[in-house]
Amino acid sequence: MARSRTEARIDTPAAFQARFGISNAVREKLETYETLLKKWQKTINLVAPSTLDDIWDRHFADSAQLWPLRPPEAKTWLDLGSGAGFPGLVLAILASETGQTHHTLVESDSRKAAFLREAARQTGMAVDILCMRIENPETHAKVGVADCVTARALAPLSKLVEIAAPYFGPSTLGFFLKGRDATAEVEKAAQDWQFAFELIPSVTEEDGRVVLLKALKPRVSKPKTEG
């Protein structure tokens, strides 16, 4: 359910824990993550500086809202253009208590990939971090098809589905965090792609949406007939 203007922000570890029902152990991992992010931010631009004091709401909660939407049978997760780890590393931390999922984060920026490796190490996350370009055939071959594909602030949806398509199988679900233009982005993407979708209100942004997408395949154009 979307948060209204009058609802409290999820801006502290306690508020996050109450909202998402996490254990103390998971909360401690996220607090370690927060500390490390603020330390590395001094030398690497991991997040917008204006959001650095609002990590729990703008980044952790924004990422965590995808976890309750997952199908129970989902085992493999792929995060495209992970950046500072949103949403991919947050989802991996939330999943860590079950030990039943495998998470791969793809980030082509070597400095950000180095941060992700250190964050994974300090939080004890056994995730695969690939410093590779998403669209490269080598990346496609290494990763294969995932049960769930996630991305945040990576590209317009029309471009995003194009680069995500090689990782989609018949039952793959895409979870893409979008802003107020989500509907327009879906309409544009649908010009070249077929897919089923649902727009789910964001829990952190009043105008934000989670685009839940499945059954992705290229739209076959009709052959032109000669007159």
Backbone as a ProteinNet text record, in pm:
[ID]
protein_1_A
[PRIMARY]
MARSRTEARIDTPAAFQARFGISNAVREKLETYETLLKKWQKTINLVAPSTLDDIWDRHFADSAQLWPLRPPEAKTWLDLGSGAGFPGLVLAILASETGQTHHTLVESDSRKAAFLREAARQTGMAVDILCMRIENPETHAKVGVADCVTARALAPLSKLVEIAAPYFGPSTLGFFLKGRDATAEVEKAAQDWQFAFELIPSVTEEDGRVVLLKALKPRVSKPKTEG
[TERTIARY]
85.1	0	87.7	53.9	132.5	121.4	224.7	224.1	164.4	73.7	15	105.3	72.5	153.4	158.9	58.5	52.2	120.9	159.1	223.1	369.9	419.5	556.9	656	769.3	875.6	944.8	1001.2	1072.2	1218.3	1247.2	1375.7	1471.5	1439.9	1529.7	1534.7	1639.7	1644.1	1521.8	1473.8	1356.7	1231.4	1214	1097.6	1102.8	1222.6	1239.5	1207.5	1257.5	1234.3	1085.7	1016.9	873.6	795.3	835	761.5	777.4	899	926.3	942	931.4	932.2	1063	1174.6	1304.4	1354.9	1448.6	1509.1	1616.4	1663.1	1771	1899.1	1920.5	2041.2	2042.3	1927.7	1918.1	1932.2	1872.9	1886.6	2033	2107.8	2249.3	2329	2294.9	2362.2	2335.7	2212.5	2177.7	2245.5	2260	2330.4	2478.9	2537.4	2675.8	2686.2	2591.2	2582.7	2574.9	2489.6	2473.9	2606.6	2674	2800.7	2905.1	2913.5	3011.1	2979.7	2851.5	2812.1	2851.8	2827.1	2861	3012.4	3088.1	3234.1	3285.2	3236.2	3282.9	3231.2	3117.7	3059.9	3155.6	3246.7	3340.7	3436	3457.5	3550.8	3484.7	3370.3	3298.1	3154.4	3102.9	2964.7	2870.5	2835.3	2751	2602.8	2560.5	2420.8	2420	2305.8	2294.5	2323.5	2413	2447.5	2326.9	2224.1	2105.1	2028.7	2057.6	1986.2	2067.5	2188.4	2278.9	2225.4	2151.6	2095.7	1956.3	1914	1781.2	1791.4	1899.1	1927.8	1818.6	1765.5	1669.9	1541.1	1497.2	1374	1401.6	1490.8	1513.3	1580.3	1659.2	1734.8	1700.1	1705	1677.2	1529.6	1438.9	1296.3	1249.9	1302.1	1265.9	1302.1	1415.7	1457.9	1377.5	1359.2	1296.8	1151.4	1084.2	943.2	922.1	1028.9	1015.9	1007.1	1064.2	1073.4	937	839.9	708.6	634.3	677.7	610	658.8	762.1	824.9	734.8	741.2	673.3	752	685.8	756.5	855.2	834.1	922.9	1047.6	1059.7	1173.4	1302.6	1403.8	1531.8	1647.2	1649.4	1761.8	1721.1	1801.7	1775	1889.9	1857.3	1957.3	1926.5	2025.1	2009.2	2096.4	2036.3	2105.4	2145.8	2272	2319.7	2308	2370.3	2345.3	2390.5	2491.7	2536.5	2584.6	2518.1	2553.2	2483.9	2413.1	2350.1	2200.2	2138.4	1993.9	1925.8	1833.7	1783.5	1856.4	1952.2	2003.7	2062.1	2151.7	2215.7	2119.2	2029.3	1927.5	1840.9	1800.4	1719	1796.3	1924.6	2006.5	2015	2026.5	2032	1899.2	1788.6	1657.7	1639.3	1698.4	1684.1	1779.4	1875	1986	1944	1834.3	1792.9	1738.4	1686.5	1629.7	1736.3	1837.9	1944.2	1896.8	1786.1	1725.9	1730	1796.9	1802.4	1947.2	1968.3	2100.4	2089.2	2181.6	2171.5	2296.4	2274.2	2381.6	2361.6	2466.2	2462.5	2558.9	2510.6	2593.3	2615.5	2742.4	2777.2	2907.1	2901.6	3017.7	3121.5	3082.5	3176.6	3264	3395	3484	3489.3	3477.5	3480.1	3354.1	3240.6	3116.9	3115.3	3170	3179.1	3267.8	3376.3	3463.5	3388.5	3306.6	3224.6	3129	3064.6	2969.3	3038.4	3158.5	3231	3263.1	3304.5	3335.2	3209.1	3100.2	2973.7	2925.5	2938.7	2899.7	2986.5	3116.5	3207.5	3173.2	3151.5	3127.2	2989.8	2895.4	2762.8	2747	2850.1	2846.9	2756.7	2742.6	2653.5	2729.5	2685.4	2746	2674.9	2705.3	2643.3	2749.5	2707.3	2797.3	2793.9	2910.1	2919.5	3002.6	2940.4	3004.9	3032.1	3159.9	3196.5	3201.3	3083.9	3067.6	2955.2	2951.8	2842.4	2723.1	2606	2485.1	2456	2481.3	2439.9	2538.9	2654.1	2753.6	2712.8	2737.5	2706.9	2776.3	2896.7	2968.5	2891	2827.6	2746.2	2622.6	2559.4	2442.6	2478.7	2593.2	2633.7	2665.6	2726.8	2767	2647.5	2551.7	2437.9	2324.6	2288.4	2175.4	2043	1942.1	1807.1	1787.1	1719.6	1691.7	1541.9	1507.7	1366.2	1312.3	1396.3	1356.1	1467.5	1429.9	1523.9	1482.7	1577.3	1546.2	1635.2	1586.4	1665.3	1601.8	1687.7	1641.3	1722.2	1651.6	1715.2	1823.8	1798.5	1899.4	1878	1755.8	1726.4	1575.6	1528.2	1384.6	1340	1214.4	1167.6	1185.5	1169.8	1186	1326.8	1426.6	1564.8	1590.1	1530.4	1552.2	1506	1388.2	1340.7	1428.2	1486.3	1575.7	1701.1	1762	1883.9	1854.5	1731.9	1695.2	1646.4	1599.5	1534.9	1616.7	1749.9	1825.9	1823.9	1786.4	1783.7	1644.2	1549.8	1411.7	1382.6	1319.3	1261.8	1110.6	1038.4	892.3	828.9	894.5	834.5	907	1003.8	1078.8	989.8	1011.4	942	1042.1	1004.1	1085.8	1025.4	1110.2	1068.2	1147.7	1084.2	1154.3	1095.8	1178.7	1135	1132.9	1016.1	997.1	927.6	934.8	874.6	736.9	703	567	534.7	638.3	615.6	606.9	582.7	581.9	482.5	362.9	260.6	305.2	360.8	408.9	524.5	610	722.3	673.1	570.8	513.6	455.1	382.9	320.5	425.2	535.5	640.7	708.6	736.8	801	712.8	581.9	487.8	482.3	543.9	547.6	635.1	737.7	832.1	835.1	766.8	772.1	633	613.9	491.9	523.1	433.5	452	322.8	309.6	203.5	264.6	187.4	245.6	141.8	195	113.3	189.4	120.1	181.2	141.1	240.1	215.6	264.4	179.6	221.7	342.7	435.1	555.1	521	597.8	577.5	662.1	749.5	836.9	814	760	735.7	588.3	522.9	378.8	344.4	429.6	403.4	481.5	559.5	641.2	560.9	613.3	549.1	654.6	616.6	693.7	628.1	705.1	653.9	685.7	582.7	596	564.5	663.7	653.5	687.5	612.3	639.2	598.7	631	600.4	656.6	782.5	846.7	896.2	860.2	912	897.9	983.7	976	841.7	795.6	672.9	706.4	636.9	662.8	586.7	661.5	596.2	538	428.6	362.8	441.9	462	535	455.1	529.9	463.7	415.3	298.9	244.4	263.2	298.1	318.4	185.8	171.2	48	50
-120.2	0	123.9	219.3	342.1	422.1	496.5	581	715.5	762.5	894.2	1001	1124.3	1235.1	1240.3	1187.5	1197.7	1082	978.7	864.9	893.2	832.1	856.3	796.4	863.1	811.3	694.6	606.7	490.8	531.3	623.4	692.2	654	548.3	500.5	348	288.2	141.6	82.4	147.5	97.2	102.6	212	225.4	122.3	99.6	-0.1	-139.6	-169.4	-301.6	-324.3	-222	-234.7	-250.6	-178.7	-181.4	-313.4	-369.1	-488.1	-616.2	-605.2	-723.8	-800.7	-730.4	-797.6	-833.3	-926	-966	-864.9	-877.8	-791.3	-816.1	-940.7	-974.5	-905.7	-905.9	-837.7	-686.7	-634.8	-491.1	-453.4	-536	-507.9	-508.2	-599.2	-602.3	-472.9	-425.2	-301.3	-180.4	-182.5	-72.9	-71.6	-191.1	-201.1	-145.2	-180.1	-132.2	20.5	76.4	222.4	290.4	238.4	297	292.9	180.8	165.3	257.4	269	355.3	500.3	547.2	685.7	707	604	614.2	622.4	533.5	531.1	649.1	704.6	818.2	937.8	943.3	1054.9	1057	940.5	933.3	886.6	819.1	771	819.5	872.4	920.4	800.9	737.4	617.9	652.3	755.7	801	952.5	1008.7	1154.8	1210.5	1307.3	1361.4	1405.7	1454.9	1502.7	1390.1	1265.7	1151.3	1079.8	1126.3	1053.5	1044.8	1144.5	1142.9	1079.8	1023.5	962.4	821.7	752.6	621.5	520	519.5	414.5	423.8	543	559.4	558.1	645.3	664.5	545.1	470.6	362.4	223.8	208.7	76.9	38.2	126.4	94.1	88.6	177.1	177.3	43.2	-13	-143.4	-256.8	-249.8	-359.5	-382.6	-282.7	-298.5	-406.7	-444.4	-549	-688	-706	-839.3	-902.9	-832.1	-894.3	-928.1	-874.3	-899.3	-1026.7	-1086.1	-1200.9	-1323.8	-1408.3	-1537.7	-1630.6	-1714.7	-1798.5	-1894.7	-1929.5	-2027.2	-1963.9	-1833.2	-1764.6	-1796.4	-1842.3	-1879.3	-1792	-1757.6	-1681.6	-1538	-1444.2	-1301.5	-1235.5	-1148.8	-1075.7	-927.3	-848.4	-703.6	-637.9	-557.5	-495.7	-352.2	-319.9	-185.2	-153.6	-236.6	-232.9	-104.4	-35.1	89.2	67.4	131.3	116.3	-3.6	-82.5	-203.1	-196.9	-99.2	-82.8	-117.5	-211	-284.3	-415.5	-457	-593.3	-638	-557.8	-601.8	-597.6	-499.8	-495.1	-620.9	-663.3	-783.8	-907.4	-911.8	-1024.2	-1030.8	-914.6	-910.8	-955.6	-910.9	-953.6	-1104.8	-1158.7	-1302.1	-1388.7	-1325.9	-1401.1	-1501.3	-1476	-1568.5	-1700.4	-1697.1	-1820.1	-1909.1	-1846.5	-1923.3	-2002	-1962.2	-2039.2	-1968	-1853	-1778.6	-1747.2	-1723.6	-1686.4	-1552.4	-1461.6	-1324.7	-1287.3	-1230.3	-1182.3	-1033.8	-955.4	-811.2	-777.9	-708.7	-670.4	-519.7	-478.8	-336.9	-317.2	-238.4	-222.4	-124	-35.5	61	-12	-15.8	-94.3	-42.7	87.5	142.5	103.9	110.8	70.5	-79.9	-156.8	-301.8	-332.5	-255	-273.8	-243.7	-139	-109.1	-224.3	-275.9	-385.1	-507.5	-537.4	-652.5	-631.5	-509.3	-481.7	-482.7	-429	-431.3	-573.9	-656.1	-797.1	-868.2	-837.3	-901.2	-863.1	-733.8	-687.8	-729	-750.2	-794.9	-946.5	-1014.5	-1160.2	-1216.3	-1143.1	-1186.2	-1264	-1384.9	-1466.8	-1438.3	-1322.3	-1283.1	-1281.3	-1299.3	-1286.8	-1142.8	-1079.5	-942.3	-943.9	-909.3	-914.8	-774.1	-742.2	-612.7	-630.5	-631.1	-657.2	-569.4	-550.5	-476.6	-569.4	-520.4	-601.2	-657.6	-576.2	-613.3	-704.3	-731	-814.7	-961.6	-1030.5	-1173	-1255.4	-1211.8	-1284	-1280.9	-1168.5	-1157.2	-1245.4	-1244.1	-1329.9	-1475.6	-1518.9	-1658.4	-1694.2	-1601.8	-1628.7	-1633.6	-1544.6	-1532.6	-1628.4	-1632.2	-1714.2	-1651.8	-1734.9	-1689.3	-1684.6	-1580.9	-1565.2	-1575.5	-1609.3	-1611	-1469.1	-1380.7	-1241.6	-1149.3	-1045.9	-945.7	-810.7	-738.3	-609.6	-499.8	-377	-261	-136.4	-38.5	88.5	202.5	298.7	419.2	384.8	285.9	240.6	297.9	290.4	333.5	343.9	417.4	414.9	271.1	241.3	103.7	43.8	124.4	71.8	18.3	85.9	39.7	-72	-60.1	-157.3	-297	-307.2	-439.9	-498.9	-412.5	-460.3	-525.2	-460.8	-516.8	-629.2	-632	-737.1	-863.5	-852.9	-964.6	-1093.4	-1088.6	-1214	-1292	-1226.5	-1292	-1340.6	-1319.9	-1359	-1495.8	-1581.1	-1704.7	-1693.5	-1799.6	-1793.4	-1752.3	-1784.3	-1754	-1643.3	-1577.6	-1470.4	-1350.4	-1290.4	-1167.8	-1053.9	-938.5	-819	-724.3	-668.4	-571.2	-443.9	-343	-222.8	-102	-33.4	82.3	205.5	268.2	380.2	497.3	614.2	734.4	762.9	888.8	930	903.4	881.4	857.8	709.4	626.1	481.6	439.2	495.2	456.7	489.7	608.8	648	559.1	521.2	433.5	295.6	245.8	116.3	123.4	230.5	245.1	250.3	317.9	325.6	190.3	121.9	-9.5	-108.5	-94.9	-187.3	-172.3	-67.9	-52.3	-158.3	-202.1	-299.1	-431.9	-439.1	-559.8	-600.5	-729	-783.2	-825	-794.2	-834.7	-811.7	-885.4	-859.9	-775.6	-685.1	-598.7	-556.3	-509.1	-450.6	-331.8	-221.6	-104.7	-101.4	-111.9	-119	10.4	79.7	204.7	184.4	279.1	274.1	302.6	243.1	271	389.6	440.2	550.7	678.7	667.8	785.3	790.2	900.2	910.9	886.8	935.5	919.8	803.9	734	625.2	497.9	411.8	284.1	174.3	54.5	-64.4	-126.4	-139.7	-207.4	-355.2	-434.6	-580	-635.8	-699.2	-734.2	-882.2	-947	-1087.5	-1119.3	-1241.2	-1286.9	-1191.7	-1153.4	-1056.6	-1123.8	-1065.5	-1112.7	-1001.9	-1003.1	-897.6	-901.2	-784.4	-776.3	-803	-896.5	-931.8	-835.4	-764.6	-668.1	-740.8	-690.8	-750.4	-718.1	-812.6	-785.1	-689	-601.2	-505.7	-575.9	-537.6	-596.5	-499.2	-552.1	-467.2	-433	-307.4	-263	-279.3
0	0	0	-80	-89.2	39.9	68.6	186.6	152.1	232.7	209.5	268.2	240.1	290.1	442.3	509.6	655.1	725.8	653.3	716.1	744.3	852.8	894.9	796.1	782.4	698.7	769.1	689.2	744.2	754.4	846.6	844.3	956.5	1029.5	1134.5	1129.4	1187.3	1193.1	1261.8	1367.2	1439.5	1352.5	1279.2	1191.4	1079.3	1026.5	920.7	974.5	1091.5	1150.5	1176	1223.6	1249.1	1118.9	1014.8	887.9	814.3	815.8	735.8	818.1	950	1035.4	1033.5	1024.9	1018.6	1158.1	1163.1	1289.7	1331.2	1454.5	1501.3	1421.6	1382	1306.7	1170.6	1103.5	973.9	992.4	1095.9	1124.2	1144.9	1214.9	1239.5	1108.2	1017.8	887.2	810.5	815.5	745.7	810	940.2	1007.9	969.4	955.1	907.2	765.6	683.6	545.3	542.5	625	631.1	667.1	768.5	812.4	701.3	634	526.5	409.4	374	263.4	291.3	411.8	446.4	443.2	479.9	477	333.5	247	107.6	28	67.8	-3.4	-5.7	90.5	98.3	-20.9	-82.3	-196	-325.2	-315.8	-433.7	-426.2	-535.3	-536.5	-553.5	-442.6	-446.3	-455	-382.5	-384.1	-394	-428.4	-432	-293	-281.2	-148.6	-66.8	-135.3	-63.9	5.4	-31.4	28.4	134.8	160.5	249.5	392.6	435.1	570	574.2	463.3	455.2	397	432.9	374	402.6	523.4	560.4	480.8	449.1	371.8	221.7	176.2	32.7	-34.5	40.8	-20.2	36.1	167.5	225.3	211	252.8	243.9	98.2	15	-126.5	-190.4	-150.1	-201.1	-138.1	-7.4	66.8	28.7	-25.6	-61	-166.6	-238.6	-339.7	-277.3	-161.2	-102.3	-75.6	-20.1	2.3	-126.8	-240.1	-367.1	-436.3	-382.1	-449.2	-445.6	-547.1	-540.5	-447.5	-370.7	-273.1	-335.5	-460.9	-524.6	-586.5	-584	-646.8	-572.1	-646.7	-586.4	-634.5	-762.4	-817.4	-846.2	-796.4	-811.3	-884.4	-978.1	-1054.8	-1046.2	-1001.7	-992.5	-1098.6	-1183.5	-1295.9	-1262.4	-1286	-1256.7	-1109	-1025.4	-880.5	-812.8	-867.8	-806.6	-664.7	-569.3	-428.4	-363.3	-445.8	-392.5	-377	-443.9	-433.5	-565.1	-563.9	-446.4	-415.4	-499.6	-493.2	-361.5	-303.3	-179.3	-61.5	-60.3	45.7	41.3	-77.4	-91.5	-46.3	-77.9	-34.1	118.4	182.2	327.8	387.8	331.1	380.6	363.9	258.4	229.9	310.4	378.8	436.6	543.6	611.4	717.5	663.2	542.4	487.2	426.5	366.3	302.8	182.1	123.2	15.2	-119	-126.8	-252.3	-288.6	-417	-466.2	-537.8	-506.3	-556.1	-635	-754.3	-839.8	-865.3	-844.1	-866.3	-979.2	-1081.9	-1196	-1193.1	-1188.2	-1183.7	-1261.2	-1368.8	-1456.5	-1403.2	-1312	-1253.8	-1151.7	-1175.6	-1090.4	-946.6	-928.6	-792.4	-714.8	-781.1	-714.5	-689.3	-782	-761	-641.7	-624.8	-508.7	-379.4	-382	-263.4	-233.8	-336.3	-316.4	-255.6	-302.4	-247.3	-100.4	-65.3	75	160.6	107.7	181.6	201.5	97.9	110.5	213.1	212.6	307.6	451.3	473.9	610.7	663.6	574.6	618.9	612.2	562.3	557.5	449.3	338.6	231.6	124.4	97.2	-8.3	-139.8	-197.8	-324	-433.8	-557.6	-671.6	-721	-728.3	-776.4	-903.5	-1013.7	-1143.9	-1194.1	-1212.6	-1270.2	-1421.4	-1482	-1624.6	-1677.5	-1807.9	-1868.9	-1887.3	-1853.5	-1854.7	-1993	-2096.6	-2231.4	-2303.5	-2242.7	-2309	-2314.2	-2426.5	-2435.6	-2328.4	-2286.8	-2181.9	-2050.1	-2023.8	-1902.2	-1913.2	-2030.3	-2052.2	-2025.9	-2079.3	-2065.7	-1921.2	-1849.8	-1711.7	-1617	-1639.6	-1547.2	-1584	-1710.3	-1752.2	-1714.1	-1702.1	-1670.5	-1519.2	-1471.2	-1327.9	-1301.6	-1178.1	-1139.2	-1124.2	-1069.3	-1047.3	-1094.8	-1168.7	-1217.5	-1161.7	-1102.2	-1040.7	-1097.7	-1091.5	-1131.7	-1073.1	-1047.3	-989.9	-1052	-1105.7	-1160.9	-1261.3	-1344.4	-1439.7	-1579.4	-1629.1	-1765.6	-1781.5	-1884.4	-1915.5	-1940.3	-1912.9	-1920.4	-2059.3	-2164.4	-2299.7	-2321.1	-2266.8	-2274.5	-2173.9	-2056.7	-1950.8	-1990.1	-2052.3	-2092.1	-2201.8	-2283.7	-2389.2	-2330.9	-2231.2	-2174.2	-2074.4	-2020.8	-1925.6	-1994.2	-2118	-2187.2	-2189.9	-2210.7	-2214.7	-2083.8	-1975.1	-1844.9	-1807.4	-1896.8	-1871.5	-1931.5	-1851.7	-1899.4	-1895.6	-1926.4	-1929.4	-1796.5	-1684.4	-1553.8	-1478.2	-1542.7	-1476.2	-1446.5	-1330.6	-1292.3	-1285.5	-1339.3	-1328.5	-1226.2	-1142	-1041.5	-1065.7	-1123.3	-1163.8	-1092.4	-1016.5	-939	-1029.2	-1037.3	-1128.5	-1057.8	-1121.4	-1065.9	-1121.7	-1125.8	-1163.4	-1310.1	-1392	-1534.5	-1569	-1469.4	-1491	-1598.6	-1596.8	-1694.7	-1836.1	-1855.1	-1986.9	-2031.7	-1938.1	-1972.1	-2015.3	-1948	-1985	-2126.1	-2153.8	-2285.8	-2396.2	-2371.2	-2472.7	-2491.1	-2381.3	-2391.1	-2465.4	-2449.6	-2513.1	-2665.3	-2718	-2862.9	-2928.4	-2857.6	-2913.8	-2840	-2724.3	-2641.9	-2596	-2586.3	-2526.2	-2383.2	-2291	-2152	-2074.9	-1967.5	-1870.5	-1758.4	-1702.2	-1599.7	-1496.3	-1385.1	-1279.7	-1224.2	-1198.4	-1136.4	-989.4	-902.4	-758.9	-693.7	-618.4	-554.8	-464.2	-469.9	-387.2	-240.7	-150.8	-8.7	37	-49.6	-10	-89	-209.4	-292.7	-331.5	-302.2	-327.1	-473.5	-564.5	-707.3	-768.8	-687.5	-738.6	-760.8	-846.7	-876	-888.6	-848.9	-881.2	-1004.2	-1111.5	-1230.6	-1215.9	-1195.1	-1186.8	-1325	-1386.8	-1528.4	-1549.2	-1638.6	-1668.1	-1812.3	-1855.1	-1991.5	-2096.1	-2077.5	-2166.6	-2294.3	-2407.8	-2535.7	-2638.8	-2741.2	-2843.4	-2915.8	-2950.8	-3029	-3176	-3234.8	-3373.9	-3463.7	-3547.6	-3637.5	-3757	-3804.4	-3920.7	-4046.8	-4133.6	-4258	-4345.4	-4411.2	-4499.5	-4626.7	-4671.3	-4795.4	-4909.8	-5021.9	-5137.7	-5203.6	-5239.7	-5302.3	-5453
[MASK]
+++++++++++++++++++++++++++++++++++++++++++++++++++++++++++++++++++++++++++++++++++++++++++++++++++++++++++++++++++++++++++++++++++++++++++++++++++++++++++++++++++++++++++++++++++++++++++++++++++++++++++++++++++++++++++++++++++

